[in-house]
Amino acid sequence: MVMTSPTTATAVNSVLRVPPASPAAAAAYFGASLAFHADVSDVASALAAGGDPGFVVVDSRSTASWDQGHVPGAVHLPTALIPERAAALLDPAVPVVTYCWGPGCNGSTRAALALAQLGYQVKEMLGGFEYWAREGFAFETWEGGEQRAVDPLTAPVDDADCGC
């Protein structure tokens, strides 16, 4: 295999056409990203550990969506109702983790913004309810509890820890 210099690689490689950020800039960016986002499996692990996880989970979807399936113990607070209902449902001293349907939906981002504007510390759960269910975590519906098999494209089938 012939190695090319970075100059040659950038001329022919669309990945490196824009050079990577400096290590310091990358550390700042990725560190900030972790301050704003939580992984589905990390949220599930914290909730399953028992006791107070130190945060509350907020489902920002409609009532029909909530009834179809939601994270056990989540607070149902549709994004449009946050300004009028957040103070009655959430403790401003407790961080909030928002979620909506999945990666193709920015409802949890809008909910996180609305809560931050009201003074709440907030993170967004990446993957939303879609990845909660696809990773095989139990959820509640209007009919009761449900759990699906792990999707091998989203989580290890025979191991609770993905290693990341």
N, C-alpha and C positions, 0 to 999 in steps of 0.2 A: 504494500500500500504506500502510495506517495503522499507525504504530508505537504500541505500548501501553507504558505505564510498567511497570516491574518489578512493582509492586503489582498492577496490573490483570492482567498476564500470569500471575502466580502463582495468581490466583483461578480462571483458566480453563484453565491449562496444567499437565498432570500432570508434565511434565519439570521445571518450575520451582516446583512446589508446595513442594518442599524446596529452598531456595536453594543455589546452588553454594558450595563451600567457598571460603574466602579464598585468594588466590594463594599465600600462605605455607603454608597447610595443604595445598593441592593439590600444591605443589612437594615438601613432605615426604612425602606419601602416594605420589606417582608415583616419586619418587626411591627410596623404600623398596621399591616394587614391582619396580623394575629390579634391586635388590639380591637379590631372591628368585627372579626369573624370567629365563629366556633364551628367545629366539625360535628356532624351528626353523631358519630360514634363517641366523641368526647362528651357530648351532652348526655347521651344515653348512659355512658359509664358513670358520670357524676350523679345522675338521678338514681341509678341502680345501687350505688354505694350505700344508700340509706342515710338517714339524717338530713340535715339541711345542706343542700349543695351550694348555697351562697348566691343563688340566682333564681329567678322565676322565668318560666318559658311562656311566651305569649304567641298564640295562634291568631294571626291578623286576617284570616279569611272570613268569608260569609258564613251564616248559620248553616246553610245547606252543605257547604264544604266541611265545616266542623262536624256535622252529623255523619258525614260520609266516613270520616276518620280523623283522629287527632292524637297528639302525644299525650299519654296519661299524665294527669296532673297539670296540664297546661291551662292557662287562663285564656278564655275566649274574649278577644277584644279586636273586632274588625277595625281596620285602619281608619275608616271614616268616623268611627266613634271615639277614637283616642282622645281628642281634645275635651270631650264632655264626660268620659267615663274613667280615664286613667287614674285620676286621683282617688276614686272610690275603690279601685281594684288593685292598685299597685302601691307599694311602699317606695318612696323616692330614694331610700337608703339602700335598696336591694337592686343589684344589676338585673337587667332584663335581656333575655335572648329571644329574638323574634324569628318567626318562620311563616312561610306561606306554602304554596304548592310545591315548587321545585326550582331548579336552575333556570327554567324558562320564564319565571314569574318574578317581578321585582316588588311584589306586595310587601315582603318582609323588609326590603330596603326603605320603602315609603313609610312603613310602620316605625322602623328604627329612627328615621329622620324625625317623624312627628314626636316620638318619645324623647329624643335628644333635645328637640326644641322646647320641650316642657321641663327639661332639667334632669332627665333620667340617664344613668349610665346604661349603655345598650350595645349589644353585639347582635349580629345576624347569623342564624344557623344555616350554613352552606348546605345546599341540597334540599332543604325544606322537607315537607311531609313525604314527598316522593322518595327521597333517599332514606328517610326514617323507615318506611315500609320496605323498600328494596333491600336494605341491610338486615332485614329480618327482626326488627324490634317490634315488640307488642304495641298495639294501638287500640284506642277505644272508638266505637261507632255508636250511633243511636240505638243499635241493637245489642251492644255489649262489646266485649273484648275480642280482638282478632290478632293473628300473627301470621305472616307469610314466610315462605322459605326464603333463604338468603339468595339474592341474585349474584351469581359468581362474577359478574362484571362490575359489581360495586363493593364487594366485601368477600373475605375468605369464607368458604363454605364450612370448613371444619376447624376454624380457629377464631376465637373472639378478638384477637389482636392482629391487625393488619401489618404491624411492624413499622408504621410510619409515624 
